[in-house]
């Protein structure tokens, strides 16, 4: 570059800088700065923060964050959202002026992230221009619509006897290692091609367990329409506390866009324990079982955000499947009873059935759906009433028959029918069934077609009937899928095809 050109370039640059300096109007900004007075396991106490708001984010050294929780006269109790290793008494704490929020949007589909919205799957940073507070008010009564559309799980015993509707809150409870997560996973896998966005929230679980769930979702191609929010037992209790609220906020965004959303909270027992730990560390008064007095509000304000919105509000829905762990089959414990009273029904998994190999180990007598019956497909209503009655009679007779050796013929027939119904309701994991295949098996068992078949061969006969009905009655199967009412003629047609299939096998 020639010398004159260089001088011209420098003059232009200087002119631009002069313009910037002249237009710059510096402003004095006052930052509220406090001092850490105490550091505990997952919490800190800060003095000198004036005007701090509840649930406001507090910034510490090394970009560590906390959330204001206790607002006392002389100090502020802060829940840490990061590790406390770099903090010490005398550290600086600053107000951020914003509450705890999480990114939302389409970019989260297929991703694994923590409760703060940071990716955990090794992928690129999540790019979205929308963030929403994790704590949101529940939709008002006038914004809600009745639950009218079924959420098919693909599990025969659930869809037929304990149906779930889109916008419902159905609790899954049982002792540890009884298949609670398996039911939730099968439900997520069954939403493929059903226009339902799924969010799986892991709270306080082992990292290896969460990794297995993510691997299963990927193996069954469910991550394309799913988001996983993770706060493992290795994370600070503060992250475990906000994780379900963050997952719900992500789901609410899609619901408000008119989508149907399914959120699985796995599990809220550990969530309650994390909250108890934080409350005790912050010296809140303990109540029953050392839980704080607002433990009911902890979960009610979370689950009340699940609903079906009116068409004017977008018409979307948010279905919640909270999971809670019982001890020694005690459904009347503190946290389980709280959640039973909040939700619209429960699916109870019995360890006795699990040990006998009756999977999924759903105890039909202790399970109920207080809303889903109104959303159930018409074909299920045709078969489910007789099925529930006969199965309940069988379970009662089976218990009494152990004490006697001489049984009349009618009792023996009821027991034999019940054993085959139980065999039909068995279903392997990762094998959710379409509606038509379920109806074919349930109609056949109600018609007594499996009665002469050995119980060990019922599963093979069931598959034979399903293939025959799907192949020979495609129009009827399509009508069943589209919520057509099942008539006596339709039921007889399915039974006739099933009889021929069993005779030819």
C-alpha positions in Angstrom: 0.0 0.0 0.0 1.4 3.5 -0.9 2.1 6.0 1.8 -0.8 8.4 0.8 -3.3 5.5 0.8 -2.1 4.5 4.2 -2.5 8.0 5.6 -6.0 8.2 4.1 -7.0 4.9 5.7 -5.6 6.0 9.1 -7.5 9.3 8.9 -10.8 7.4 8.1 -10.3 5.1 11.0 -9.5 8.0 13.4 -12.7 9.8 12.1 -14.8 6.7 12.9 -13.3 6.3 16.4 -13.9 10.1 17.1 -17.5 9.7 16.1 -17.9 6.7 18.4 -16.3 8.5 21.3 -18.4 11.6 20.8 -21.7 9.6 20.7 -20.8 7.4 23.6 -22.6 8.4 26.8 -21.3 6.4 29.7 -23.8 5.5 32.4 -23.2 4.8 36.0 -24.5 1.4 37.0 -25.0 0.2 40.6 -24.4 -3.5 41.3 -25.7 -5.1 44.4 -22.7 -7.0 45.8 -22.9 -9.3 48.8 -20.5 -11.4 50.7 -20.7 -15.2 51.3 -20.9 -15.8 55.0 -21.3 -19.6 55.1 -20.7 -22.4 52.6 -22.5 -25.7 53.1 -23.1 -28.8 51.0 -25.2 -27.4 48.2 -26.2 -24.1 49.8 -24.5 -20.8 50.8 -25.6 -17.9 53.0 -25.0 -14.4 51.7 -25.1 -11.1 53.6 -25.3 -7.6 52.1 -27.7 -8.4 49.1 -30.3 -5.7 49.4 -33.6 -6.0 47.4 -32.9 -9.5 46.2 -36.0 -11.3 44.9 -37.2 -14.9 45.5 -35.7 -17.3 43.0 -33.4 -14.7 41.6 -30.1 -15.9 40.2 -27.0 -15.0 42.2 -23.6 -15.0 40.4 -20.5 -16.1 42.2 -16.8 -16.5 41.2 -16.0 -18.6 38.1 -19.4 -18.1 36.6 -21.1 -20.3 39.2 -24.7 -19.7 39.8 -27.1 -20.0 42.7 -30.8 -19.3 43.3 -32.1 -17.1 46.1 -34.4 -19.2 48.3 -34.5 -17.9 51.9 -35.0 -14.1 52.1 -34.2 -13.3 55.8 -33.6 -9.9 57.3 -29.9 -10.2 57.8 -28.9 -12.8 55.2 -30.1 -14.6 52.0 -30.1 -18.4 51.8 -29.0 -19.4 48.3 -29.3 -22.9 46.6 -26.2 -23.6 44.5 -26.7 -24.8 41.0 -23.0 -25.6 40.6 -20.4 -27.3 42.8 -19.3 -25.3 45.9 -15.6 -26.3 45.7 -14.4 -22.8 44.7 -16.5 -20.9 47.2 -15.5 -19.8 50.6 -16.5 -17.4 53.3 -15.7 -13.9 52.1 -16.4 -14.7 48.4 -18.2 -12.1 46.3 -21.9 -12.6 45.3 -23.7 -10.4 42.8 -27.4 -10.1 41.8 -28.2 -10.8 38.2 -31.6 -9.3 38.1 -33.2 -12.4 36.4 -34.9 -15.5 37.7 -33.9 -19.1 37.0 -34.8 -19.8 33.3 -34.2 -22.5 30.7 -33.9 -22.4 26.9 -37.0 -23.6 24.9 -37.7 -24.3 21.3 -37.4 -26.8 18.5 -33.6 -26.9 18.9 -34.0 -29.0 22.1 -35.5 -32.0 20.3 -33.1 -34.9 20.2 -30.9 -33.4 22.8 -29.8 -34.3 26.4 -29.3 -31.3 28.7 -29.1 -30.4 32.4 -31.6 -28.3 34.3 -29.8 -25.1 33.3 -30.1 -25.9 29.6 -26.4 -26.9 29.1 -25.9 -29.8 26.6 -24.7 -33.1 28.1 -24.6 -35.2 24.9 -21.4 -33.8 23.5 -23.1 -32.0 20.8 -22.9 -28.3 19.8 -24.3 -25.6 22.0 -28.1 -25.2 22.0 -28.9 -22.3 19.8 -32.3 -20.7 20.6 -33.4 -17.2 21.2 -36.1 -18.0 23.7 -35.7 -18.6 27.4 -38.5 -19.0 30.0 -38.6 -19.0 33.8 -38.7 -22.5 35.2 -41.5 -21.5 37.6 -44.7 -20.6 35.8 -48.3 -20.2 37.0 -50.6 -23.1 36.1 -53.2 -22.4 33.4 -56.4 -21.0 34.9 -59.6 -23.0 35.0 -61.2 -21.0 32.1 -58.2 -21.8 29.9 -58.6 -25.6 30.3 -60.6 -28.0 28.1 -61.9 -31.5 29.0 -59.5 -34.4 28.4 -61.0 -36.1 25.4 -58.1 -37.7 23.3 -56.4 -40.9 24.4 -52.7 -41.2 24.9 -52.0 -44.7 23.7 -49.2 -46.4 25.7 -49.1 -49.6 23.5 -49.4 -51.7 26.7 -52.6 -53.8 26.7 -53.3 -53.8 30.4 -53.0 -50.0 30.6 -54.8 -49.0 27.4 -57.7 -51.4 28.1 -58.1 -51.2 31.9 -56.3 -48.0 33.1 -56.5 -45.6 30.1 -54.6 -42.3 30.0 -55.8 -39.2 28.2 -53.8 -36.3 26.7 -53.7 -33.7 29.4 -54.0 -36.2 32.3 -51.7 -36.7 35.3 -51.3 -40.4 35.9 -49.0 -41.6 38.7 -46.8 -44.6 38.3 -45.8 -46.1 41.7 -44.4 -49.2 43.1 -41.4 -50.6 45.0 -37.9 -50.3 43.5 -37.1 -52.6 40.5 -40.7 -53.4 39.6 -40.7 -51.8 36.1 -41.9 -48.3 36.6 -39.4 -46.7 34.2 -40.1 -49.5 31.7 -43.8 -48.5 31.4 -42.9 -44.9 30.9 -40.3 -45.8 28.3 -42.7 -48.0 26.4 -45.2 -45.1 26.4 -42.5 -42.8 24.9 -41.5 -45.3 22.3 -45.2 -45.8 21.3 -45.6 -42.1 20.5 -43.6 -42.5 17.2 -45.6 -41.1 14.3 -48.4 -39.9 16.7 -47.4 -36.2 16.9 -46.6 -36.3 20.6 -43.4 -34.6 21.8 -41.9 -36.4 24.8 -39.7 -35.1 27.6 -38.0 -37.5 30.0 -36.8 -35.9 33.2 -34.4 -37.9 35.3 -34.1 -36.7 38.9 -31.6 -38.2 41.4 -30.9 -41.4 39.4 -27.6 -43.0 38.9 -25.7 -41.8 35.8 -25.5 -45.4 34.4 -29.3 -45.8 34.7 -29.9 -42.5 32.8 -27.3 -43.5 30.1 -29.2 -46.8 29.6 -32.5 -45.0 29.2 -31.0 -42.6 26.6 -29.4 -45.6 24.8 -32.8 -47.3 24.7 -34.5 -44.2 23.3 -31.9 -43.9 20.6 -32.1 -47.6 19.7 -35.9 -47.3 19.1 -35.5 -44.0 17.3 -37.5 -42.1 19.9 -34.9 -39.3 20.4 -36.1 -37.6 17.2 -39.2 -36.4 19.0 -37.8 -36.4 22.6 -35.8 -34.2 25.0 -34.0 -35.6 28.0 -33.4 -33.4 31.1 -30.9 -34.9 33.5 -30.0 -34.2 37.1 -28.3 -37.3 38.5 -27.5 -38.1 42.1 -24.0 -36.8 41.5 -25.3 -33.3 40.7 -25.9 -30.7 43.5 -29.4 -31.0 45.1 -30.3 -27.6 43.7 -30.1 -28.9 40.2 -32.2 -31.9 41.2 -34.7 -29.5 42.7 -35.3 -27.4 39.6 -35.0 -30.2 37.0 -38.8 -31.1 36.9 -39.8 -27.5 36.7 -37.3 -26.9 33.8 -38.7 -30.0 32.0 -42.2 -28.8 32.4 -41.3 -25.3 31.1 -39.8 -26.9 28.0 -43.0 -28.9 27.5 -45.2 -25.9 28.1 -43.6 -24.1 25.2 -44.6 -26.9 22.8 -48.1 -27.1 24.4 -48.7 -23.4 23.8 -47.7 -23.9 20.2 -50.7 -26.4 19.9 -48.7 -29.6 20.3 -49.4 -32.6 22.5 -46.6 -33.2 25.0 -45.8 -36.1 27.3 -43.5 -35.4 30.3 -42.1 -38.2 32.5 -40.7 -37.4 35.9 -38.4 -40.2 37.1 -38.8 -39.9 40.0 -40.4 -37.5 42.4 -39.4 -39.5 45.5 -35.8 -38.4 44.9 -37.0 -34.9 44.1 -38.7 -34.6 47.5 -35.6 -35.9 49.2 -33.4 -33.3 47.5 -35.9 -30.6 48.6 -35.8 -31.9 52.1 -32.0 -31.8 52.1 -32.0 -28.2 50.9 -34.6 -27.2 53.4 -32.8 -28.7 56.4 -29.5 -27.2 55.3 -31.2 -23.8 55.1 -32.7 -24.4 58.6 -36.3 -24.5 57.6 -38.6 -26.0 60.2 -39.0 -29.8 59.6 -42.4 -31.5 59.7 -43.5 -35.1 59.2 -40.6 -37.4 58.3 -38.4 -34.2 58.4 -40.0 -32.9 55.2 -40.7 -29.1 55.2 -44.3 -28.0 55.6 -44.7 -27.0 52.0 -43.8 -30.4 50.5 -47.3 -30.8 49.1 -47.1 -27.5 47.4 -43.7 -28.6 45.9 -45.4 -31.2 43.7 -48.9 -29.7 43.3 -47.6 -26.5 41.7 -45.6 -28.7 39.3 -48.3 -31.1 38.3 -51.1 -28.5 38.1 -49.3 -27.2 35.0 -50.3 -30.3 33.1 -53.6 -29.8 31.2 -55.4 -29.7 27.9 -55.8 -26.1 26.7 -58.9 -24.7 25.0 -58.8 -24.2 21.2 -58.6 -20.4 21.7 -55.4 -21.0 23.7 -53.9 -23.2 21.1 -55.5 -26.6 21.9 -52.3 -28.2 23.0 -51.9 -30.6 25.9 -49.3 -31.5 28.5 -49.6 -35.1 29.9 -47.6 -35.9 33.1 -46.4 -39.4 34.1 -44.8 -38.8 37.5 -43.1 -41.8 39.0 -42.8 -42.4 42.8 -41.1 -45.2 44.7 -42.8 -47.0 47.6 -41.2 -49.0 50.3 -42.5 -52.5 51.2 -45.7 -51.9 49.1 -46.7 -49.0 51.4 -48.9 -46.8 49.3 -50.0 -44.8 52.3 -46.6 -43.3 53.0 -46.2 -39.5 53.0 -45.0 -38.7 49.5 -47.0 -41.4 47.7 -50.3 -40.3 49.3 -49.5 -36.6 48.5 -49.0 -37.5 44.8 -52.1 -39.8 44.7 -54.2 -36.9 45.9 -52.7 -34.5 43.3 -52.9 -36.8 40.2 -55.9 -38.1 38.2 -55.2 -41.8 38.9 -52.4 -44.2 39.5 -50.8 -47.3 38.0 -49.6 -49.5 40.8 -46.8 -52.1 40.1 -46.8 -55.0 42.5 -43.5 -56.7 43.5 -45.4 -60.0 44.0 -46.5 -60.0 40.3 -43.1 -59.0 39.2 -41.5 -61.9 41.1 -43.9 -64.3 39.4 -42.9 -63.0 36.0 -46.3 -61.3 35.2 -44.8 -58.4 33.3 -45.8 -55.6 33.3 -46.5 -56.1 36.9 -49.6 -53.9 37.0 -52.0 -54.6 39.9 -55.3 -53.9 38.2 -57.2 -53.9 41.5 -55.1 -51.1 43.0 -54.8 -49.1 39.8 -57.3 -46.5 38.6 -57.7 -43.8 35.9 -60.1 -41.1 37.0 -60.2 -39.3 33.6 -59.0 -41.7 30.9 -62.2 -43.7 30.7 -63.8 -40.7 29.0 -61.0 -40.6 26.4 -60.8 -44.3 25.7 -61.3 -45.5 22.2 -64.8 -46.9 21.7 -63.5 -50.4 20.8 -61.8 -50.7 24.2 -65.1 -49.8 26.0 -66.7 -52.8 24.2 -64.2 -55.3 25.6 -62.8 -53.6 28.8 -65.9 -53.9 31.0 -66.2 -57.7 30.8 -62.4 -58.0 31.0 -62.1 -56.0 34.2 -65.0 -57.9 35.8 -63.7 -61.3 34.9 -60.2 -60.5 35.9 -61.3 -59.1 39.3 -63.4 -62.2 40.0 -60.4 -64.4 39.0 -58.0 -62.7 41.4 -60.5 -63.0 44.3 -61.2 -66.6 43.6 -57.6 -67.5 43.1 -56.8 -66.2 46.6 -59.6 -68.2 48.2 -59.0 -71.4 46.1 -55.6 -71.8 47.8 -57.4 -72.8 51.0 -59.7 -75.4 49.5 -59.2 -78.5 47.3 -62.8 -79.1 46.1 -64.0 -76.5 43.6 -67.2 -76.6 41.6 -67.1 -76.5 37.8 -68.0 -72.8 37.5 -65.3 -71.8 39.8 -62.7 -73.9 37.9 -63.9 -72.4 34.6 -63.5 -68.8 36.1 -60.0 -69.7 37.3 -58.9 -71.2 34.0 -60.3 -68.1 32.1 -58.5 -65.8 34.5 -55.2 -67.5 34.0 -55.5 -67.0 30.3 -56.5 -63.4 30.7 -53.4 -62.8 32.8 -51.3 -64.5 30.1 -52.8 -62.2 27.5 -52.1 -59.1 29.6 -48.4 -60.1 29.7 -46.2 -58.1 27.3 -42.5 -57.8 26.8 -40.7 -54.5 27.2 -40.0 -52.4 24.0 -42.9 -54.1 22.2 -45.9 -51.6 22.3 -48.8 -52.9 20.3 -51.1 -50.9 17.9 -54.7 -50.6 18.9 -56.1 -53.1 16.4 -53.7 -55.9 17.5 -54.7 -55.3 21.1 -58.4 -55.4 20.4 -58.1 -58.7 18.4 -56.4 -60.4 21.4 -58.9 -59.0 23.9 -62.0 -59.9 21.9 -60.6 -63.4 21.5 -60.0 -63.9 25.2 -63.5 -62.6 26.1 -65.0 -65.0 23.6 -63.2 -67.9 25.4 -61.1 -68.9 22.4 -58.0 -69.4 24.6 -59.8 -71.6 27.1 -58.8 -74.9 25.6 -55.2 -73.8 25.0 -52.5 -74.5 27.5 -51.5 -71.2 29.3 -47.9 -71.6 28.1 -49.0 -71.6 24.5 -51.4 -68.6 24.8 -48.8 -66.1 23.7 -48.1 -68.0 20.4 -51.8 -68.3 19.7 -52.3 -64.6 20.4 -49.8 -63.7 17.7 -51.5 -66.1 15.3 -54.8 -64.4 15.9 -53.4 -60.9 15.6 -51.7 -61.7 12.2 -55.0 -63.2 10.9 -57.2 -60.3 12.0 -54.8 -57.6 10.6 -54.5 -59.5 7.3 -58.2 -60.4 6.8 -60.0 -57.5 8.3 -58.0 -54.4 7.3 -61.0 -52.1 7.0 -62.3 -53.0 10.4 -58.8 -52.5 11.9 -58.7 -49.0 10.3 -62.1 -48.1 11.8 -60.9 -49.3 15.2 -57.9 -47.0 14.9 -60.1 -44.1 14.0 -62.3 -44.5 17.1 -65.2 -46.3 15.4 -67.7 -48.1 17.8 -67.3 -51.8 17.8 -70.6 -53.6 17.1 -71.7 -57.1 18.0 -71.2 -58.0 14.3 -67.6 -56.6 14.3 -66.8 -58.6 17.5 -68.2 -61.7 15.9 -66.2 -61.2 12.7 -63.0 -60.9 14.8 -63.9 -64.0 16.8 -64.7 -66.0 13.6 -61.3 -65.0 12.0 -59.6 -66.0 15.3 -61.3 -69.4 15.4 -60.2 -70.2 11.9 -56.7 -69.1 12.6 -56.5 -71.2 15.7 -57.9 -74.2 13.8 -55.4 -73.9 11.0 -52.3 -73.4 13.1 
